[in-house]
Amino acid sequence: MTLPPPARLAADIRTALAGVLDPEIRRPITELDMVAGIETDAAGAATIDLRLTIVGCPASVRIERDVRAAASAVPGVTDVVIELGVMTPAERNALVTRLRAGRPRESQFGPESLTRVYAVTSGKGGVGKSSLTANLAVALAARGLAVGLIDADVHGFSIPGLLGVAGSRPTRVGELILPPVAHDVKVISIGMFAASATGDEAPSVVAWRGPMLHRTVQQFLTDVFFGDLDVLLIDMPPGTGDVAISVGQLLPQAEYLVVTTPQASAAEVAERSGRLALQTGHAVVGVVENMAGLVQPDGTVIDVFGSGGGRAVAGRLDAPLLASVPLSLALRAGGDAGDPVVLTDPADPGAAAILALADRLAVRPRGLAGRSLGVSPT
């Protein structure tokens, strides 16, 4: 077999490496300038100078494996040697500037953003809002959308556990924070930063007041690199407190999904969170009724928490009832295990209802409707 000239072989390898994505940034490693050089010889041996973003990069094993596989598959390559290094501070700063697209340190979801932002809110805890949000995010990602999820329930964070990334830590590249990816969803939570005070497996406690809470939400919107998202979901804390006000101020284009149970008292409280959204100039895109009955093997339904709460809230907020999600043992078990039920058991009645909700939201296009274009007629 006649081997290609070394220069052409090196070019072919670089082309192949353009198909290797950084698993955290989700962009080609060649675009990120992680391939500092490629040398080949007449015998087909290739040496690749690979620069990781930081020392101890958690994705290093996967990146090296993918680079070796891509290079080895190039016709004419007989051997691959990878020399691992780390970007210099100047190279890292250049990367951060490129990822920010030259913009200053500010929210990536400002008025010019085309990302649809859904704040999932409820009036009280215990209505299954976080379980719904986690499964909805995964269902939207499974439909090919680029999805991010912010766990803004700072005091009661549960999203990492629900998505199976409770032990994950974000990667810092300069001033950027790269969020872990779970089931194709980029997810960030204060639970990924809060260390146990005892150093053991005891739950972490975040005892913060208003200013700290506002700064945390603001940092999630400015310093966490989500990339170009189709949808950003925010798991809101229950009630109408500091975080709800901060999200309203920082994301004026956010639309609200109000979650309630069928119980009349829960519906009355859930309505208040929707009222806050309307008072701050936000749209309530719809209401989701969770725990809407327990489906029996014979098809009958036991209304454990009563009925009608979701429709009542929707009527009072003048918003559609988008979904009615029944009580589901599989949904609960999946949350405990970190395996979203929409992936593990899509035929489950609870999963089916969430998947139908994802279908309704997925067809709402990104766009400029209602946004200021920053131009004026002459």
Residue pairs with C-beta under 8 A, 6 or more apart in sequence:
1 76
3 9
3 42
3 43
3 44
3 76
3 78
4 12
4 75
4 76
6 39
6 40
6 41
6 42
7 40
9 40
9 44
9 46
9 74
9 76
9 77
10 38
10 39
10 40
10 46
12 74
12 75
12 76
13 38
13 40
13 46
13 48
13 70
13 71
13 74
13 77
14 30
14 35
14 38
16 70
16 71
16 73
16 74
17 28
17 29
17 30
17 35
17 48
17 67
17 70
17 71
18 28
18 30
18 31
19 28
19 70
20 28
20 29
20 30
20 63
20 66
20 67
20 70
21 27
21 28
21 29
21 66
22 28
22 29
22 32
22 34
22 53
22 59
22 63
23 59
23 62
23 63
23 181
24 58
24 59
24 171
24 178
24 179
24 180
24 181
25 32
25 99
25 178
25 225
25 227
26 181
26 186
26 227
27 227
29 35
29 50
29 63
29 67
32 53
32 95
32 98
33 51
33 87
33 91
33 94
33 95
34 50
34 51
34 52
34 53
34 63
34 87
35 48
35 49
35 50
35 51
36 49
36 50
36 51
36 85
37 48
37 49
38 46
38 47
38 48
38 49
39 46
39 47
39 49
40 46
40 47
40 77
43 78
43 79
44 76
44 77
44 78
44 79
45 77
45 78
45 79
45 80
45 81
46 71
46 77
46 79
46 80
46 81
47 81
47 82
47 83
48 67
48 71
48 80
48 81
48 82
48 83
49 83
49 85
50 63
50 64
50 67
50 82
50 83
50 84
50 85
51 85
51 86
51 87
51 91
52 60
52 63
52 84
52 85
52 86
52 87
53 86
53 87
53 92
53 95
53 171
53 173
54 86
54 87
54 92
54 171
54 172
54 173
55 86
57 63
57 171
58 169
58 171
59 171
60 84
64 82
64 84
67 82
68 80
68 82
71 77
71 80
72 80
87 95
92 173
92 174
93 174
95 173
95 174
96 173
96 174
96 175
96 176
99 176
99 225
100 176
105 175
105 222
105 223
106 222
107 218
107 221
107 222
107 250
107 251
108 221
108 222
108 225
108 226
109 115
109 117
109 221
109 232
109 251
109 253
111 252
111 253
111 371
111 372
112 371
112 374
113 253
114 366
114 367
114 368
115 148
115 228
115 229
115 230
115 231
115 232
115 366
116 230
116 231
116 232
116 255
116 361
116 364
116 366
117 231
117 232
117 234
117 251
117 253
117 254
117 255
118 231
118 232
118 233
118 234
118 254
118 255
118 256
118 257
118 285
118 361
119 234
119 236
119 247
119 251
119 254
119 255
119 256
119 257
119 277
119 282
120 129
120 132
120 133
120 136
120 233
120 234
120 235
120 236
120 256
120 257
120 259
121 129
121 236
121 238
121 244
121 256
121 257
121 258
121 259
121 273
121 274
121 277
122 129
122 236
122 238
122 258
122 259
122 260
122 269
122 270
122 273
123 238
123 239
123 240
123 260
123 266
123 268
123 269
123 270
123 271
123 272
123 273
124 238
124 239
124 266
124 269
124 270
125 156
125 238
127 238
127 259
127 260
127 261
127 266
127 270
127 290
127 291
128 259
128 261
128 290
128 291
128 325
129 235
129 236
129 238
129 259
129 290
130 151
130 153
130 158
130 159
130 162
130 235
131 162
131 331
131 332
131 335
132 259
132 288
132 290
132 325
132 354
133 149
133 159
133 233
133 235
134 149
134 159
134 162
134 163
134 235
134 335
134 340
135 331
135 334
135 340
135 341
135 342
135 351
135 354
136 233
136 354
136 357
136 358
136 361
137 147
137 149
137 185
137 187
137 231
137 233
138 163
138 182
138 183
138 184
138 185
138 340
138 342
138 343
139 340
139 342
139 354
139 355
139 357
139 358
140 147
140 230
140 231
140 233
140 358
140 361
140 362
141 147
141 183
141 184
141 185
142 183
142 184
142 342
142 343
142 358
143 358
143 359
143 362
145 230
145 231
145 362
146 227
146 228
146 229
146 230
146 231
147 184
147 185
147 186
147 229
147 230
147 231
147 232
147 233
148 179
148 185
148 186
148 187
148 188
148 226
148 229
148 231
148 232
148 233
149 159
149 163
149 185
149 186
149 187
149 188
149 232
149 233
149 234
149 235
150 187
150 188
150 189
150 217
150 220
150 221
150 224
150 232
150 233
150 234
150 235
151 157
151 158
151 159
151 160
151 187
151 188
151 189
151 190
151 191
151 235
152 217
152 220
152 234
152 235
152 236
152 237
152 243
152 247
153 159
153 235
153 236
153 237
153 238
153 243
154 190
154 206
154 208
154 213
154 216
154 237
154 243
155 206
155 208
155 237
156 237
156 238
157 189
157 190
157 191
157 194
157 206
158 191
159 187
159 189
159 191
159 235
160 166
160 168
160 187
160 189
160 191
160 192
161 191
161 335
161 338
162 335
162 338
162 340
163 182
163 183
163 185
163 187
163 338
163 340
164 182
164 183
164 337
164 338
164 339
165 180
165 182
165 187
165 192
165 338
166 191
166 338
168 180
168 182
168 192
169 180
169 192
169 193
170 177
170 178
170 179
170 180
170 188
170 192
170 193
170 224
171 177
171 178
172 178
173 225
175 223
176 223
176 224
176 225
177 188
177 219
177 223
177 224
177 225
178 224
178 225
179 186
179 187
179 188
179 224
179 225
179 226
180 186
180 187
180 188
180 192
181 187
183 340
183 343
186 226
186 227
186 229
188 220
188 224
190 206
190 216
191 204
194 204
194 205
194 206
195 204
196 202
196 203
196 204
197 204
197 205
208 216
209 242
210 242
213 242
213 243
213 246
214 242
214 243
214 246
217 243
217 246
217 247
217 250
218 246
218 250
221 250
221 251
226 232
230 366
231 361
234 247
234 251
234 254
236 243
236 244
236 247
236 273
237 243
237 244
238 273
239 273
240 272
240 273
240 276
244 273
244 276
245 280
247 254
248 254
248 276
248 277
248 280
248 282
249 280
252 281
252 282
253 370
253 371
254 282
255 282
255 283
255 284
255 285
256 273
256 274
256 277
256 282
256 283
256 284
256 285
257 284
257 285
257 286
257 287
257 288
257 322
258 270
258 271
258 273
258 274
258 277
258 284
258 286
258 287
258 288
258 313
258 317
258 319
259 270
259 287
259 288
259 290
260 266
260 267
260 269
260 270
260 271
260 287
260 288
260 289
260 290
260 309
260 310
260 313
261 267
261 289
261 290
261 291
261 292
261 305
261 309
262 289
262 291
262 292
262 293
262 303
262 305
262 306
262 307
262 308
262 309
262 310
263 305
263 306
263 309
264 306
264 308
264 309
264 312
266 305
266 309
267 308
267 309
267 310
267 312
267 313
270 287
270 309
270 313
271 313
271 316
271 317
274 284
274 287
274 313
274 317
274 319
275 317
277 283
277 284
278 284
278 317
284 317
284 319
285 319
285 322
285 361
286 314
286 319
286 320
286 321
286 322
287 310
287 313
287 314
287 317
287 319
287 320
287 321
287 322
288 310
288 321
288 322
288 323
288 324
288 325
288 357
289 309
289 310
289 311
289 313
289 321
289 323
289 324
289 325
290 325
291 304
291 305
291 325
291 326
291 327
292 303
292 305
292 307
292 310
292 324
292 325
292 326
292 327
293 301
293 302
293 303
293 304
293 307
293 326
293 327
294 301
294 302
294 304
294 326
294 327
295 301
295 326
295 327
295 349
296 302
301 326
304 327
310 321
310 324
311 321
314 320
314 321
322 357
322 360
322 361
323 353
323 354
323 356
323 357
323 360
324 353
325 350
325 353
325 354
325 357
326 349
326 350
326 353
327 350
328 341
328 348
328 349
328 350
328 351
330 341
330 344
330 345
330 348
330 350
330 351
331 341
331 348
331 350
331 351
333 341
334 340
334 341
334 344
334 345
335 341
341 348
341 350
341 351
341 354
342 351
342 354
342 355
342 358
345 351
346 352
346 355
